[in-house]
Amino acid sequence: MLFIPGSNPGMLQDAAILGADSIVLDLEDAVSLTEKDSARILVREAIKTIDYAQVEVVVRVNPLDTEFGVQDVDMIARVQPDTLLIPKANVEEIKRVDLLLDRIEKEEGYAAGRIKIIALIETALGLETVADVIKASPRMVGVLLGGEDLTSDLGIKRTKEGDEIFYARNKVATVCRALKVDAIDTPFTDTNDYEGLIKDTTKAKSLGLTGKSVINPRQIELIHAVFAPTETELKHALRVLAAMEEAEKEGKGVFSLDGKMIDAPVINRAKSIVELGQRLGLMER
């Protein structure tokens, strides 16, 4: 998920071809106070005129408790981005956005619930109520962890190693898995440290996070490589599914492969690996 400054026409123009699965056209942190209104118009026109068909289009609006937030939602929702990213997310904020989108979709004649929401969790309160935040709107499709703002809210130092956000990552990943929405990791902000990026992304993946946000296109390829299943994983997953088919023909619910018992959780993981491999073009469908 690549962040693009909403005030940069050149980057808005090129955003769809940079290799990300999702782009965040940013009206909040990447835009100065004096450019908020012009950036909002620029992003609206970009969505209307640029072909973003290859990627998910997300717009990060300003918080609704600022003078810009409601204006952002009202203008941007009318050009139907795929998703709105809501900063400093809490239950009240998400419910308010949901009601605004209900009204706008009705006014514009759009399908109800067409525009989705991702909650940006970057406060201690948001983290501790993340399950309630997700449940606050049926539009919710994911949570993005904002490590920089969260550690600032906690009054602690943000480090490359990321030990200070281990609990936050773990909680977001677990709750999102339970409620069946995506869990997107915080960016790795040192854009020149590729080894650090690989370690950080591998850690996020190992905790169950399902994607990662980035601030520089040069990070995309490495992140894709980390999250993509390996050739060994794909081959094993295919063997599991083939053995499952044979077991089903024989009426077996549980079976063994290479001396190890294979049951439902292992089968479900194999299916997920194969599905991801197909989506990434690593194997035929």
C-alpha positions, 0 to 999 in steps of 0.5 A: 500500500503505497502513500502518494502525496495528494498535492503532487500532480506528477506522483498522482499521474504515475501512481498506478504504474509503480507496482503497488497493489493499493495506492493511498492518495494522501490528504493528511500528513503529506499535505501542508495546511496551506495546500489542503484545499487545492490537494483535495481538488487535485485528488478528486480530479485525479480519480475522475481522469486517471486510469487507476484500474490496476490498483485499489484507490484509497484516499486518506482524509484528514481527521473529522475533528479538523476543519478539513475532514468533513470537506474531504469526505464530502468531495472525495466520496462523490468520485467513488474511490474504492476506500477511505483511510480514516486517521486517528480512528476510533468508534465515534469517528468511524460511525460518523464517516459511515453515516456521511457515506450513506448520505453521499451514496444516496444523493449520488445514486451510488450503490449503498456500501460501495465505498469501503473504510480502512481504519488507521490505528495510531493511538493507544485508545484506537489500539485497545478498542480496535475490535470495536472500531472494526465493528463500527461499520460494515464498510470496514475492510482493513486496519492499518497500523501507524507505528510512528504516531502510536509510539508518539502517543505512548511517549516512547522511541520508535526504532528500526528493530520494532520491539516497541510495537510488537504488542500493537502488531500482534493485537492488530493481526489477531483481531483482524484475523478474528474479524476477517479484515486485512491487517496492514503493517506500518511503513519502514521509514528508512528507504535506503536500508533494504536489509532492514526492510526485509527483516521488518517485513518478515517480522510483520508477516510472521505475526500474521499481518497481511500486507505492508504500507510503504512511502517509497516505490523502491520498497515495493518489490522487496515487500512483494518478495517477502509476502509471496509464497516460496517455491518450496511452500507452493510445492508442499501446498499442492502436495497437501491438496493432492493428498487431500483429494485422494483422502476424500475419495477414500472417505478419510477426514484426516490423513498423513503426508510424509509421516505427518498428520494433515488436518483442517488447519493445514489444509486451509493454509495450503489453500491460502498459499495456492490462492496467493500464488495464483493471484501473484502469477506464480502459478496457473489458476 
